[in-house]
Amino acid sequence: MTFSKLYLQAGRDEAVRRFHPWVFSRAISRYEGNLNDGDVVEVFDNKNRYLATGHYHDGSIAVRIFSFGATAGGPVIPDLPYWTQKLAHIRSIRQVIVTGETNCYRLVHGEGDGCTGLIIDMYNGVAVVQAHSIGMHRERDIIAEALKAVFGDELTAVYDKSADTLPDEYGATVTNGYLFGRTPVPHPVQENGNTFLVDWITGQKTGFFLDQRDNRALLAQYAQGKDVLNAFCYSGGFSVYALKAGANQVHSVDVSQKAIGLTNQNIQANFGEADTRHEAYAEDVMHYLKAHDHKYDVVVLDPPAFAKSLSARHRAVQGYKRLNAEGFRRVAKGGLLFTFSCSQVVDRELFYNTIVAAAIEAGRQVRVLHHLSQPADHPVSLFHPEGGYLKGLVLWVE
């Protein structure tokens, strides 16, 4: 099997040699072959030395690399044996880092697992595949077969949920659906012994925010006997952990009535019925924070991404500042604020400085107790720090 080739300009191959998984269009000197979006392409330096294999796209990021170096038989061929071996290796890592009473986790985290453009989340035997590039989406059937080979009878279904994460024109031609098997939703999963009902068909992302697992567990350490506000609650993850830990009272707030419905379902799934310690409000979070003067011992602010591009970063920072200033005002003396940003273009330093500005505006003295991030099943390549998108702080408010 032969693939198209592209050659990098002299001196522009250093990033690829350091295992950065993106090739930018401005680094390319020439092409060989008829390249179309999504094609597998081999990358060479200007002296015709093979460097990597990836998927091509006509844009600023021209190649998203999924394999560096060559095999014993020559350049990589992304066939069923290749994907089976790769996913089996990744799974072996997950078996080390995901332990205890947990059967939902991220199996593949894009660049962090050498699978640029691919996300696979596991939900108690169901794999939800999300492609972020045309090339990776075209691999979906082989990837589904590889998952069947790796997991065997443990795998009951594979669902492709890529329509909204692909480039617009191509994504408009894609329909989400099962690649293998079929499982009713909502589907029960266990996370650290807590039960959650996941709907990957109509839910946000792949159905559940797996990246907050460790941070939810940390919250539980502080929740006993406390009044807790879970803002932007989605399906109530932090709320369930707080109640299980013995919180005195938990309020869940989200602008989406559907999210509030999911939260109430998960409360019932864990406690058998509605818990009198829990109240849920379908309300805009900023409006709720301003309209209610209740002081909470623990406040959780976990908003959706305020910025998805550099052009929106300034506006996002102002939004984070306003939100956190109101959040500080709702924290009781000696209470805690768990605050997060999942905006990739807002880096850790900028987020920290924004929270400092919010604390100044609110007139609160604050100590940093924890710097938070994504869990180990969302690994970040040392050579692709852009993959570290989740940032959080636990703050003691005087």
C-alpha positions as CSV (number, residue, x, y, z in Angstrom):
1,M,0.0,0.0,0.0
2,T,1.4,3.4,-1.0
3,F,0.4,6.8,0.3
4,S,0.9,10.4,-0.8
5,K,4.0,12.1,0.6
6,L,4.9,15.6,1.7
7,Y,8.3,17.1,2.4
8,L,9.2,19.7,5.0
9,Q,11.4,22.7,4.4
10,A,15.0,22.6,5.6
11,G,15.0,23.5,9.3
12,R,11.3,23.0,9.7
13,D,11.4,19.3,10.8
14,E,12.6,19.9,14.3
15,A,9.1,20.0,15.9
16,V,8.2,16.6,14.3
17,R,11.5,15.1,15.4
18,R,10.6,16.2,18.9
19,F,7.3,14.3,18.5
20,H,4.9,17.3,18.2
21,P,1.9,15.8,16.4
22,W,1.0,18.7,14.2
23,V,2.6,19.7,10.9
24,F,1.7,23.3,9.9
25,S,1.1,24.1,6.3
26,R,3.8,26.8,6.3
27,A,6.5,24.2,7.1
28,I,5.8,22.2,3.9
29,S,8.0,22.6,0.8
30,R,6.3,20.2,-1.6
31,Y,3.9,17.3,-2.1
32,E,3.9,14.0,-4.0
33,G,0.6,12.5,-5.0
34,N,-3.0,13.8,-5.2
35,L,-3.8,14.8,-1.6
36,N,-7.4,15.1,-0.4
37,D,-8.8,16.0,3.1
38,G,-8.6,12.9,5.3
39,D,-6.0,11.0,3.3
40,V,-3.2,9.2,5.0
41,V,0.1,10.9,4.2
42,E,3.8,10.2,4.9
43,V,6.0,13.1,6.2
44,F,9.6,13.4,5.1
45,D,12.3,15.9,5.7
46,N,14.0,17.8,2.9
47,K,16.6,15.0,2.5
48,N,13.9,12.4,1.9
49,R,14.2,10.8,5.3
50,Y,10.9,9.4,6.6
51,L,9.6,11.1,9.8
52,A,5.9,10.2,10.5
53,T,2.5,9.2,9.2
54,G,-0.7,11.2,9.7
55,H,-3.9,12.4,8.3
56,Y,-3.9,15.3,5.8
57,H,-6.2,18.3,5.9
58,D,-6.1,21.5,3.8
59,G,-5.7,24.0,6.5
60,S,-3.3,25.6,9.0
61,I,-2.7,22.3,10.6
62,A,-1.9,20.3,7.5
63,V,-1.1,16.9,9.1
64,R,-2.3,15.4,12.3
65,I,0.3,12.7,13.1
66,F,-0.7,9.3,14.6
67,S,2.6,7.5,14.2
68,F,6.3,8.6,14.4
69,G,9.1,6.6,12.9
70,A,8.8,3.4,10.9
71,T,8.0,-0.3,11.6
72,A,10.5,-3.1,10.8
73,G,8.8,-3.5,7.4
74,G,8.8,0.2,6.5
75,P,6.4,3.1,7.0
76,V,3.3,2.5,9.0
77,I,0.1,1.1,7.5
78,P,-3.0,2.0,9.6
79,D,-4.8,-1.3,9.1
80,L,-6.6,-3.6,11.6
81,P,-3.4,-5.2,13.1
82,Y,-2.0,-1.7,13.6
83,W,-5.0,-0.3,15.4
84,T,-5.5,-3.5,17.4
85,Q,-1.9,-3.4,18.7
86,K,-2.1,0.3,19.4
87,L,-5.4,0.2,21.3
88,A,-4.3,-2.9,23.2
89,H,-1.2,-1.0,24.4
90,I,-3.3,2.0,25.4
91,R,-5.7,-0.2,27.3
92,S,-2.9,-1.8,29.2
93,I,-2.0,1.7,30.5
94,R,-5.6,2.3,31.5
95,Q,-5.7,-0.9,33.5
96,V,-2.9,0.5,35.7
97,I,-4.3,4.0,36.2
98,V,-8.1,3.4,36.4
99,T,-8.7,1.3,39.5
100,G,-11.4,0.7,42.1
101,E,-15.1,0.7,41.6
102,T,-14.9,2.5,38.2
103,N,-16.0,1.2,34.8
104,C,-16.2,4.5,32.9
105,Y,-13.0,6.2,31.7
106,R,-11.3,7.7,28.7
107,L,-9.6,5.0,26.7
108,V,-8.0,7.3,24.0
109,H,-7.2,10.9,24.6
110,G,-6.1,12.2,21.2
111,E,-2.5,13.5,21.0
112,G,-1.9,12.3,24.6
113,D,-2.2,8.7,23.4
114,G,-0.6,9.1,20.0
115,C,-4.0,9.2,18.3
116,T,-4.3,12.7,17.1
117,G,-8.0,13.6,16.3
118,L,-9.5,10.6,18.2
119,I,-11.3,10.3,21.5
120,I,-12.7,7.1,22.8
121,D,-14.6,7.0,26.1
122,M,-15.7,3.7,27.7
123,Y,-19.0,3.4,29.6
124,N,-19.4,0.0,31.2
125,G,-18.8,-2.0,28.1
126,V,-19.8,0.7,25.5
127,A,-17.2,2.6,23.5
128,V,-18.2,6.0,22.4
129,V,-15.9,7.2,19.5
130,Q,-15.5,10.8,18.7
131,A,-13.4,11.9,15.7
132,H,-12.0,15.4,15.4
133,S,-10.5,15.0,12.0
134,I,-11.8,13.6,8.7
135,G,-9.0,11.1,8.4
136,M,-9.7,9.7,11.8
137,H,-13.4,9.5,11.1
138,R,-12.6,7.5,8.0
139,E,-10.8,5.0,10.2
140,R,-13.9,4.4,12.4
141,D,-14.9,1.0,11.1
142,I,-11.4,-0.4,11.5
143,I,-11.2,1.2,14.9
144,A,-14.5,-0.5,15.9
145,E,-13.1,-3.9,14.7
146,A,-9.9,-3.2,16.7
147,L,-12.0,-2.5,19.8
148,K,-13.8,-5.7,19.4
149,A,-10.5,-7.6,19.1
150,V,-9.1,-5.9,22.2
151,F,-12.1,-6.1,24.5
152,G,-13.8,-9.3,23.3
153,D,-17.0,-10.1,25.0
154,E,-16.6,-7.2,27.4
155,L,-17.6,-4.9,24.6
156,T,-21.3,-4.6,24.0
157,A,-21.5,-1.6,21.6
158,V,-19.5,1.0,19.8
159,Y,-21.2,4.3,19.1
160,D,-19.8,7.0,16.7
161,K,-20.6,10.5,18.0
162,S,-18.5,12.7,15.6
163,A,-21.0,14.8,13.7
164,D,-20.5,17.9,15.8
165,T,-16.7,17.6,16.2
166,L,-15.7,17.3,12.6
167,P,-15.0,20.2,10.1
168,D,-18.4,21.8,9.2
169,E,-18.8,20.8,5.6
170,Y,-17.8,17.2,6.1
171,G,-19.6,17.0,9.5
172,A,-22.8,18.0,7.8
173,T,-22.7,14.7,5.8
174,V,-22.2,12.6,8.9
175,T,-24.8,10.9,11.0
176,N,-24.1,9.7,14.5
177,G,-24.9,6.0,15.1
178,Y,-23.8,2.6,16.3
179,L,-20.9,0.9,14.6
180,F,-21.4,-2.3,16.5
181,G,-24.1,-3.6,18.8
182,R,-26.8,-1.5,20.5
183,T,-27.4,-0.6,24.1
184,P,-30.4,1.3,25.7
185,V,-29.7,4.7,27.1
186,P,-29.4,6.0,29.7
187,H,-26.8,3.4,30.6
188,P,-25.6,2.9,34.2
189,V,-21.9,3.3,35.0
190,Q,-19.9,3.3,38.2
191,E,-17.3,5.9,39.1
192,N,-15.6,5.4,42.4
193,G,-18.6,3.5,43.6
194,N,-21.1,6.2,42.6
195,T,-23.8,5.4,40.0
196,F,-24.4,7.7,37.0
197,L,-26.8,7.3,34.1
198,V,-25.1,8.2,30.8
199,D,-26.8,9.1,27.5
200,W,-24.2,9.4,24.8
201,I,-26.9,9.9,22.1
202,T,-28.4,13.2,23.4
203,G,-26.0,14.1,26.2
204,Q,-23.1,16.7,26.0
205,K,-19.7,15.6,24.8
206,T,-19.7,11.8,24.8
207,G,-22.3,11.7,27.6
208,F,-20.5,12.4,30.8
209,F,-17.6,14.7,32.0
210,L,-15.1,12.0,32.8
211,D,-12.3,14.5,33.2
212,Q,-13.6,15.6,36.6
213,R,-13.4,12.2,38.3
214,D,-10.4,13.0,40.5
215,N,-11.7,16.5,41.3
216,R,-15.1,15.1,42.3
217,A,-13.3,12.7,44.7
218,L,-11.4,15.6,46.2
219,L,-14.6,17.5,46.8
220,A,-15.9,14.6,48.8
221,Q,-13.1,15.0,51.2
222,Y,-14.3,18.5,52.1
223,A,-18.1,18.0,51.9
224,Q,-19.2,16.3,55.1
225,G,-21.6,18.5,57.1
226,K,-21.2,21.3,54.6
227,D,-23.7,23.4,52.5
228,V,-22.6,22.9,48.8
229,L,-23.4,24.8,45.6
230,N,-22.7,22.9,42.4
231,A,-23.0,25.5,39.6
232,F,-23.1,24.4,35.9
233,C,-24.0,21.0,37.4
234,Y,-24.8,19.2,34.1
235,S,-25.6,15.7,35.3
236,G,-24.8,16.3,39.0
237,G,-21.5,14.7,39.3
238,F,-20.2,16.9,42.1
239,S,-23.6,16.9,43.7
240,V,-23.7,13.1,44.0
241,Y,-20.2,13.0,45.5
242,A,-21.0,15.7,48.0
243,L,-24.2,13.9,49.2
244,K,-22.5,10.6,49.4
245,A,-19.8,12.2,51.6
246,G,-22.4,13.5,54.0
247,A,-23.1,17.1,52.9
248,N,-25.7,18.9,54.9
249,Q,-27.3,20.5,51.9
250,V,-26.5,20.5,48.1
251,H,-28.0,23.0,45.6
252,S,-27.5,22.1,41.9
253,V,-27.8,24.9,39.3
254,D,-27.8,24.7,35.5
255,V,-29.5,26.8,32.9
256,S,-30.6,23.6,31.1
257,Q,-33.8,21.9,32.3
258,K,-32.6,18.7,30.7
259,A,-29.4,18.9,32.8
260,I,-31.5,19.3,35.9
261,G,-33.5,16.3,34.9
262,L,-30.2,14.3,34.5
263,T,-29.0,15.5,37.9
264,N,-32.3,14.4,39.6
265,Q,-32.1,11.0,37.9
266,N,-28.6,10.5,39.2
267,I,-29.6,11.5,42.7
268,Q,-32.3,8.9,42.6
269,A,-30.0,6.3,41.1
270,N,-27.7,6.6,44.1
271,F,-30.2,7.1,47.0
272,G,-33.2,5.3,45.7
273,E,-35.4,8.3,45.8
274,A,-35.2,12.1,45.9
275,D,-32.8,13.2,48.7
276,T,-34.3,15.9,50.9
277,R,-30.8,17.4,51.3
278,H,-30.8,18.2,47.5
279,E,-32.5,20.9,45.5
280,A,-32.0,21.6,41.8
281,Y,-32.7,24.8,39.9
282,A,-33.0,25.3,36.2
283,E,-31.6,28.8,36.2
284,D,-28.8,30.9,34.7
285,V,-25.9,30.6,37.0
286,M,-24.9,34.3,37.1
287,H,-28.5,35.3,37.8
288,Y,-28.7,32.7,40.6
289,L,-25.5,33.9,42.2
290,K,-26.7,37.6,42.1
291,A,-30.3,36.9,43.1
292,H,-29.6,34.6,46.1
293,D,-27.8,35.7,49.3
294,H,-27.3,32.2,50.6
295,K,-23.7,31.6,51.8
296,Y,-22.2,28.2,51.0
297,D,-19.4,26.3,52.7
298,V,-18.3,25.0,49.3
299,V,-19.0,26.5,45.9
300,V,-18.2,24.7,42.7
301,L,-17.9,26.7,39.4
302,D,-17.4,24.4,36.5
303,P,-18.6,26.3,33.4
304,P,-18.4,25.2,29.8
305,A,-15.6,26.6,27.7
306,F,-15.9,30.4,27.5
307,A,-13.5,30.5,24.5
308,K,-12.7,28.1,21.7
309,S,-10.5,30.4,19.7
310,L,-7.8,33.0,20.4
311,S,-10.0,35.8,19.1
312,A,-12.5,35.0,21.9
313,R,-10.0,34.8,24.7
314,H,-10.3,38.4,26.1
315,R,-14.0,38.2,26.3
316,A,-13.7,34.8,28.0
317,V,-11.3,36.1,30.6
318,Q,-13.7,38.9,31.5
319,G,-16.5,36.3,31.8
320,Y,-14.4,34.1,34.1
321,K,-13.6,37.2,36.2
322,R,-17.2,38.2,36.6
323,L,-18.3,34.7,37.4
324,N,-15.7,34.1,40.0
325,A,-16.2,37.4,41.7
326,E,-19.8,36.5,42.2
327,G,-18.7,33.0,43.3
328,F,-16.4,34.5,46.0
329,R,-19.3,36.5,47.3
330,R,-21.4,33.3,47.8
331,V,-18.6,31.5,49.8
332,A,-19.1,31.6,53.6
333,K,-16.2,32.7,55.8
334,G,-13.7,29.9,55.9
335,G,-15.3,28.2,53.0
336,L,-13.9,26.8,49.8
337,L,-14.2,27.7,46.1
338,F,-13.6,24.9,43.5
339,T,-13.2,26.8,40.2
340,F,-12.4,25.5,36.8
341,S,-11.7,26.4,33.2
342,C,-11.8,24.0,30.3
343,S,-10.9,26.7,27.7
344,Q,-7.8,25.5,26.0
345,V,-6.8,29.0,24.8
346,V,-6.9,30.3,28.5
347,D,-3.6,28.8,29.9
348,R,-3.0,28.0,33.5
349,E,-1.2,31.3,34.3
350,L,-3.9,33.4,32.7
351,F,-6.6,31.6,34.5
352,Y,-4.8,32.0,37.8
353,N,-4.3,35.7,37.2
354,T,-8.0,36.0,36.3
355,I,-9.0,34.4,39.6
356,V,-6.7,36.8,41.5
357,A,-8.5,39.7,39.8
358,A,-11.9,38.2,40.8
359,A,-10.8,37.9,44.4
360,I,-9.6,41.5,44.5
361,E,-12.9,42.6,43.0
362,A,-14.9,40.6,45.6
363,G,-12.6,41.9,48.4
364,R,-11.8,38.4,49.8
365,Q,-8.6,37.1,51.2
366,V,-7.8,33.8,49.6
367,R,-5.4,30.9,50.0
368,V,-4.6,28.3,47.3
369,L,-5.0,24.7,48.6
370,H,-4.9,22.7,45.4
371,H,-4.0,23.2,41.7
372,L,-6.2,20.9,39.7
373,S,-6.1,19.3,36.3
374,Q,-7.5,16.4,34.3
375,P,-7.0,12.8,35.5
376,A,-4.4,10.3,34.3
377,D,-6.8,8.7,31.7
378,H,-6.6,12.1,29.9
379,P,-2.8,12.2,29.5
380,V,-0.9,15.0,28.0
381,S,2.1,14.4,25.7
382,L,5.2,16.1,27.0
383,F,5.7,17.4,23.5
384,H,2.1,18.6,23.0
385,P,1.3,20.7,26.1
386,E,-1.8,22.1,24.3
387,G,-3.5,18.8,25.4
388,G,-3.6,20.0,29.0
389,Y,-6.9,21.9,28.7
390,L,-8.5,21.5,32.2
391,K,-7.4,23.9,34.9
392,G,-8.7,24.3,38.4
393,L,-8.1,25.7,41.8
394,V,-9.3,24.9,45.3
395,L,-9.3,28.1,47.3
396,W,-9.7,28.8,51.0
397,V,-11.7,32.0,51.4
398,E,-11.2,33.9,54.7
